[in-house]
Amino acid sequence: MAILSEVSYLLGMKGITVKIPEATLRRLKEEARATGRSVASLVRERIETPGAALQGSVYAKTPDLAGSVAGSRRSATNDRRRFRRR
C-alpha cells in the first residue's frame, strides 16, 4: 500500500528548482524541524495558499502611512501651462 501511494505521488508531481536567500532557507529549515515537516511541504503550502502574495503587499504593510507625507499641497507633476503650443 505504501509503495502504491509513493508511485501515485511521484506521478502526480512535477519538480522545479527555486533559488532563495540563505536566510530564508535557514528559517524554512528551522520551521520544518520544529513542526516535523519537510521543507518541500512548507514551500508547497506557501505556494498553494490563496492570497499569500497579497498579504505581503506594500499597502498591507504600511496602511498607517497613508496621508502622512508632509509637503506642499501643490501637485508634484509639471505645470502643463508652460508646455502649451502658442
Sequence and secondary structure as in RCSB ss.txt:
>XXXX:A:sequence
MAILSEVSYLLGMKGITVKIPEATLRRLKEEARATGRSVASLVRERIETPGAALQGSVYAKTPDLAGSVAGSRRS
ATNDRRRFRRR
>XXXX:A:secstr
 HHHHHHHHHHH         HHHHHHHHHHHHHHT  HHHHHHHHHHSTTHHHHT HHHH GGGTT   S SS 
SS  GGGG   
